[in-house]
Amino acid sequence: MLLLCLSMSACKKAAPLPVAAPDATAEKAPVSGAEVVLRPAGGPPVRVRVRVARTEEQRRRGLMYVQNLPVDEGMLFLFPQEDMQVFWMHNTLISLDMIFIRSDMTVAGVVENAEPLSLENRGVGTPSRYVLEVNGGLAKKWGVAAGTPVTFDKVPGYTARP
């Protein structure tokens, strides 16, 4: 269910990258204790257990072909630097909210209820370094919006910046 992530300049006429066929391991990939904690204003902290996509191949694949995503789980995409991140829903079977997170660990913006199986580019028009995907509709339900503080707990490949 990965949304292909591309830089803004690369996605204008980019052809779809080849992706491996669906397999049973995509949905059964372990969530290894890594969590994203969202702290919406006026609400309790929200903890989301995450699969982490650190490599280009992992980011390309994302949550493609996943048919069910538990409400307390998601996927966290780590990028080497802050940039204009853009995703699509190629081979993604469920609606997602995409929460774009800046290097300063605040939400840059949210794409709500991204339509499954769409090739439409989706982004928030401002640079981000991380993107959290969760089930469609949850960001609004939780009160997550631009400016919401975020922390990562036990996320492999992430080192807190001073």
N, C-alpha and C positions, 0 to 999 in steps of 0.2 A: 504494500500500500504506500510505498514510497512515492512521494511527490518528487519528481526530478528536480534537484536544486541546481540552479544555474545562476551565474551572475547576471545582472540586468542587461548588460551589453551582449552577453552570449545567447540570450534566449529569444532574440528577435526572429530568427529564421532557423533556429537549431533543430536538427532532426533528432528524433527519439534515439536514445542510446539503447543498444541491445541489453536485454535483461533476461536473466535465467528464467526458465519456465517455473510455474508455481510448484511448490513442494510442501510436504507436511511439516518441515522444520521451521518454516517462517512463523507460524502461530505458536509453535511449541518452544521457541527460543526462550531461554531462561531470562527472567528479570533478576539481575544479580545483586539486589540490595541497593542499587543506585536509586536515588530519589531527587525529584525537583520539588521544592517547597515554594508555593505561591502565597503571598501575603496581601490579599486584597483589602482595601480600605473598608473598615466597618464590618469585616467578616473574619471568621476564624482562618488560620493558616490551612492551606490545602496541600496534602502530600500526594505526589504522583510517583508511583514506582515506574521506572523507565528502562527500556532497552536503549542502548547508546549506539549511535551511528557516528563513528569517528573517521572511518576511511572513505575514500571516494566510492568504492563499491557498496559499502554499507549504506551510505547516504543515497546512492542511486536506487537501491532496493527498498529501503525504508520499510513501510508497512504494506507494500504491494501484496495482493492476494490474501491478506488477512481478512477473515470473515467476521470475527468477533474480537472485540477489544474490551477487556474488563474496565469498568468505570474508573477504577483507581490506577490504571496503567496507561502508558503512552510511550512515545519514542522521542528521545532527545538527540538532535543533530548538532554536532560540534564542528565548527569551521575554524580554520587556522587564523582568520582575522575577521574583523568587522567589515561587512560589505553589504550591498543590496542583494539580499537573498530572495530568490523567486522559486516557487514550487509549482508542480502540477499534479494531477490526480490520475495519471496514466496507470492502469491496472490496479487502482485502489478501489476496493469494493465497498467501503463504508464512508459515510460523511465524517469529516474531521474539522476540528478547530486547530488552526495553526497559530501558536503564540510565539511571536518574534521577540527575542531578548537581546538587549544591548550588552556590550562588554562591561558596562557599569552595573549590570545585574538588575536592570529594570526592564519592564515590558515596553518594547518600541511600538507594538500594535498587535492586533489580532485579526486574522481572517476567520470568520465564523462560517460554519456549516459548508465547507468546500464540497462541491458536488462530486460524487464518485465518478470514476472513469472519464473525467474531463481532461482535455489538453489545454484548457485555459490557464495562462500564467497567473499565479497568485502571489502577492507580496503586499507590504504595507507602505512602500515608498520612502522608507527611511532605513539607514544601515542597521544591521543586527549581526550578532556573532553566533547566536544559538537559536534553534527553533524547537519548540516543544509541540508535538502533535498529540491530541487527545480526541476522544469522541466528540462529534459535532454537538454543539449546544452547551457544553460544559463550561466554557469560558464565561459566558453570560450568566449561567446559573451560579457560578462561583464568585462573580463580580470582578473578574480579571479584565483589566483595561490598560491602556497606555499609562505608564508610570508605576504600575504594580511592582513592588520589590520581589525579587526571586533569589533563592539560594539553592545550591546544589549540595547533596550529601552523598558521599562515596561514589561519585561519578568518575569512572576510569578515564584518564586522559585530560581531566580538568584540574587545573591548579588555580587556586584563588589568587586574584591580582590584588596588590596592595591598594 
